[in-house]
Amino acid sequence: MSHQEERVIVGDIERHKRLRLLIKKLNKERKKQAKKIDILCNDLIAAQRDFIKRLNTINFTANFYESIMGAINLSSLLSVSAKLIREKNPDINVTFFLRQSENFELHTFPGEQPIILDRQLENCFVPELMDNICKSNKICTLDDMFAMGLEGNLIGLNKVSAVTIPLGILGSSLGFMLIYCSSGNKLTADEISDISAITCGLSRAIQSCQVLLHSCD
């Protein structure tokens, strides 16, 4: 084999080597771009999902406020509110704990599916617990309630999914809502978020009804 032929063969080998390196680099870049596109698509899907959730919450809140506008007294206001809260989950039990001068006034609206307990959950709330929940001014889980003084059979209450949601205006507590159902029909984060979204307007409506009631007395 002549030197010229050897140089041609060596040149071909080098070109093939450079070509393989180039293809490897292109494949690596393609994979990197595909990963970036996947991340971008996932971010867009997540953003769209969050946007739809916010729209649903806004729609629920708007419908809620429109519906309670016709309530002329506290009883009808709370009855309509409980009905609207249960629209997405008919099994939800709703109890309003409203502050009075020295105690709490309870308004209970049971769901369609009864929960068999030794004591109704509302009856496990002692004054100290109710005060602590109001002072916390936050959404409380069952674990929070037990830490604050909930009295009840822990094993029995494992059958229950429950939260309390504060009612108040500018840091002043009017009381709270107790929302609960069976653990098999557990409250979702979206349900809790939707209910929390209506508390500002509901609190103002409750206060207005209370003021009107006291003025009539």
N, C-alpha and C positions, 0 to 999 in steps of 0.2 A: 504494500500500500504506500502510495506516495505521500510526501509531506502535505501536499495540497489537499488530498483526500482526508488525511487525518485532521487537518484544520477544519474542513467542512463538517466532519462528524462531531468534533469537539464543539464547534459553533452551534450545531443542531441540539446537542445535549444541553448547552447553556441556555439556548432559547426555550427549550422545553422546561428547564428548571425555572426560568423566570416566569414562564407562562403558568406553571403550577402554583408558584408563589402568588402571582397576580390573582388567579382563580380563588385560591385559599383566602386571600385578603378580601376579595369581593364577597365571597360567601360569609365571611365574618362580619363585614359591614352590613350585608343583607339581613343577617340574623339580628344584629344590633338595631337596625331600623325597624324590623318586624316587632321586636320587643317594645320599642318606643311607641309604635302604633298601637300595640295591644294595651299598653299602659294608658295611652291617650283615650282609646275607646272605652276602657273600663272607667276612667275618670268622667268621661262624658255621660256614660250610662248611669253612674252614681249620682252625678249632678242632676240629671234628668229625673231620676227617682226621687231625690230630695226635693226638687222643684214641684213635682206632682204631689208629694206629701204636704208641702206648704200650701199648695192650692187647695187640697182637700180640707186642710185645717181652716183656711180662710173661708171656704165655702160653708163648712160646718158652723163656724163662728157667726158668719153673716146670717145664716138661716136661723140660728139660735136666737140672736138678738132681735131679728124680725118677729119671731114667734112669741117672745116674752113681752113685746111691747103692749100687747092687749091685756096683760095680767093686771087686774085692778086691786088685788090684795095679796098678802103674803102667802096665804094657802094656795091660791091659784097659781101664783108665780112659781112656787116650789114644785107644785104638781106638774105644771107644764115643763119645767126644767128637768125634772126626773124623767119624764116621758121622752124628751128629746135626747137626753144622755143615754137612755136605753135603746134608742132606735137602732144603733149598730150592734148592740148586744143585749137582747131582751132579758137575759138571765141576770143582768147586773142588778144588785140591790143598792139603793141610794138612800142614805140618811143624812139629813142636815142637822148639825149641832150648832145652834145659834146662841150666842152669848146673851144672857139676861143680866140684871144688876148683880145677882149673887149666885146664879146657877146657869144651866144650859137648857134650852128648849129643843126637843127632838122632833123632827118631822121625818117619818120613815115611809119609803116607797119600795116594797118588795118586788123582786124580779119574777119572771114567769116560772123559773125552776127553783123550787124550795130547797134549802140547804138544811139538812138534819144535824143539829148541834145540841149538846147538853143545855147550853144557854145561847140565846140569840146574841150575835156578835155585839150589837148595840148595848146589850145589858152588861157586857164585860168592861164598859168604860166607866171608870170611877172619876170623881171630880178632879183629882190630882192629875190623872192621865189627860183629861180634856184640857186642863190648863197648860200642861206641858206641850201638848200638840199645838195649841194656839201660840205659845211662846216660841216654839221652834220655827214657825212661819215657813215651813217647807213641806214638800211631799214626803209622807212617812210610810214606810213599809211595815209589815207585821213585825219584823225584827226590831224596827225602831219603836213600835208601840209597846212591845214587851219590855224593852229597855226603859221606857218612860212610865211603866206601871200598869200595863194591860193585865187584867185578871182573867184567866181562862185556862182551859185544858189544852196544853200545847199540842198533844197528839190529835185531839179533835180539830184544832184549828189548822192542822196540816191539810185539811180538806178544802181550805179557803184561800183564795187569792184576794188580797185587800190592800188598799192604800187610803190615806187621808190626804185631802187637798185643801190648802188654806183658803179662807175667804176673808178679805180685808181691803181696806182703802188706806193708801199712804202709810203703811206700817201699823195701822190700827186694826186689830183683829175683830172680825164679826163672828168668828167661829170657824167651822170647817165642814167639808163633805167627807163622809165615809163611803167609799165605793168598793163593793166586794161581790164575789161570785165563787162558784166552786173552782177548785184548783184545776179540774179537768177542762175548764173553759177559761183558762187563765187570762187575766187582763193583759193586753198587749201594750207595748210602749207607745204605739200610735194612738190607742184609745185614751191612755192617760194624758198624752200630749194634747189631744183634742179637748178633753175635759178641762185641762189646766188653762187652755187658751180662752175659755169663756168666763173664767172666774172674775176678771176685772169688771166687766159689764154686769155680771150677775150680782156681784157684791154691791155695786151701786144701786141696782134695782131693789135688792133686799133692804138696804139702808133706807131708801125712799119709802118702801112699804112700811117699815118700822116707824119712821118719823110720822107718816100719815096716820098709822094706827094709834100712836101715842097722842097725836093732836086731836083725834076723835074722842079719846078718853077724857 
